[in-house]
Amino acid sequence: MTDETPIFRPTRAEQCSLYLISPQEVGGAFPDRLKAALEPGVATAFQLRVKDVDEHELARLAEPLQRICADANVAFIVNDSVALTRRLGADGVHLGQSDGDIKEARAVLGPDAQIGRTCHDSRHFAMEAGEQGADYVAFGAFYETTTKPSHYRPEPSILSWWSTLFELPCVAIGGITPANAAPLVAAGADFVAVCQAVWGKDDTGVAVEAFRDVLA
């Protein structure tokens, strides 16, 4: 765990921040691309989301990425796997609706781990996650996305509902770009999660910088 990671505490953020979701391929030149993406200081979290890779191999791939995040004071979050989160000493884990129990994850990872939960378009799932001790909830997909296709299409108003009634931060996800993020920020998203809008560009630093004004 990093001691001073300014992310996902149970208080509302002063302004919206960028939450980076990894592409499927994180070897090769990706560490350099991640470092460039973090240099503008716009992103405050990075989630390692790589499917169908052996845990030992994924741990090897994660090591340089985790170090880059720590150097940039960016939270390093693992998708789905509580075991890998514990093995790496990562800052937290993001759990889908079928990826495990929040209370069980807390028991394994301890009180300082940041635990997020996918809630799709469901107010019930979000309230349930809060009751179980999640540190943040994620709604989406708000727009069409090829990263993780989803038939869920919440309205931005779900962000306004959540941010008005609850203290836990909320994350907007799904097909978000600098061109379409503004309504989600205005609705109350504390974080916007992006993947292809950054990794699909040649210069990841420039891609991240493009979000700065819309997040302010």
N, C-alpha and C positions, 0 to 999 in steps of 0.2 A: 504494500500500500504506500502511496505517496502521502506525506503528512499535510501538504498544503494545497491539495487539488481543489480548486474553487468550482466544484460542480456537484449538482444533484443533492444538495442539502435541502432539508424541508423548509425552505423559505423561497419566496418568489424572486426570480432574477430581476435585476434592474433593467436589463434590456435583453433581447433575444440573442442567443448565441448559436454557433454552428456545431452540429454533431455529425462527424464524419463516419460513414459506414464503409468498411473496406470492400474492395472488389474481391472476386473469387481468387485471383492470382496475386499473391503477396510476396513472392520470391523475386529473384533477379534484381531489377532496378527499382522495385517498388519502395524499399526503404528510403531511397533518395527522393522519390516522388512524395512520400509522406512527409519527409523533412521539409520539402519545399512548400507543401500545403499548410504546414503548421507555422511557418515563418511569419506570415502576416499577422498572427495573433488573433484571428477571427474565430477559429475553432477552439472549443474547450473540452471536447470529448472525441474519442476515436473508438469505434467498435470493430473488433476483429470478428468478421462474419465470413467464415470459409467452411464450405460443406464438403462432406465425403473425403476428408483427409484424416489419416491416422493421428491420434492424439500426440504421439511422440514427435511426429513430423511437424504437426502444427505448433507444438511447443518450441521446436527449433526455429521455425519461421517467425514465431512471435517474439523471440528474444530481442532482436535488433529493433523491432517496431515498438516494443514496450519501453526500451531505453530511450528512443527518440521522443516518445510521448512524455516520459518522465523529465527529460531535459527541457521540454517545452512547457512543463507544468500543465499537461493535458491529461485528462482521465483516460485510462486504458480499460475498456470494457470488453468482456468476452461474450459472444453470443451463445446462448443455449446451455453451455456446459459449466455446471458448478464445479465439477472435478477439475477441469482445466483452469478455471478461475483460481481455485485453491492452489493448484500446482504452480501456477505462475506468480501467485501473490498479486494478481491483478486488482485494480481498483474496484471492480464490480462485475456483475453479470446481467445480461439482458435476457429475460425469459419470455418465450412465446406462450400462448395459452396452453399448449400441450407440452411445455418444456420443464415441468417441475413445479413444486409447491414453494411459494415465497417463504413461508415459515421454515420449511426444511432447509432451503438455501441459506437463510439467516443463521440457522443453527450450525451449519457447516462453515460458513464464511465469517461469522462474527458480526458484531454491531457496527463496525466501520465500513463494511462492504456496501457498495451502492447497487441496489437491486432495482431493475426496471422491468416493467411488464407491458407487453403488447396488448392493447385493448380494442383494436380495430375501430368500430364505430359504436361501441357499447358503453353507455354510461354505467350500466350495471357492472361490467367487468372492471371499469376504472374504480368505482367505489369499493368493490370487493378487493382490488389490489391495494388500495389505501388502507383498508381495514386489516389486511394481512401483513402490512409493514413494508410495502414497496416504497422506494425513494423517489420514483417518478413513474409516470404512465405515458404511453405512446399511442397516439391515434393516427389512423391512416388505413389505406392509402388515399390521400386527398386528390391525387392526379394519376393519370395513366403512368405506369412504370414497367420497365422491362427487367429491373433488378430483382424484384420479387412480386410478380403479378398478383393482384388482389381484386376480388369483386367487391370489397368493402369500399364505400365512398362516403365518409362522413362529411357533413357540412362544417365550415369553419366555426359555426355557432357552438359546436361541442367544445371548442377550445375556450370560448367566452364563458360558457356554462361552468366548465371546470375551474378556470382561473378566478372566477368570481366567488365560488363557493369553497374552494379547497386551497390549502397551502402548498401541497406537493407540486413540484414542477411538472409541466406537460410538454411532450415532444410531438411535433407534427412530422409526418413521414410520408413518402410516396410521390415520386415524380417531381420533386420540388427543384426549381431553378431560380436564378436571380429575377427572372421575368414574372414568375407567378407566386413568389414567396410573400409578397406584401400583404395580401388578405389574411394570411395565416398569422403573420406577426401582429397585425392590427387586431386580430381576434383574441390574441392572448397567449400564443405559443411562447414558451420560455426557450425552446430550442427547436431548430429545424434540422432534420436529419437528411443528409444528401449522400448520394453515391456517384452515379454517372455524371451529374452536373459538375463534378470535380475530376474524377478519375478518367472520364471520357475526353478530357482536354489534354493537349500536349503540355501546357504549362500549368501545373496544379496550383502554384502560388497565385497566378493571375486569376484562375478560376475561383479560388477562395476569396480573393480580394473583391471580386465582383459582387459578393454578398454583403460587403461591409455596410454600404449605405442603406440597403433595404432592411437590415437587421437593427439599425440604430433606432 
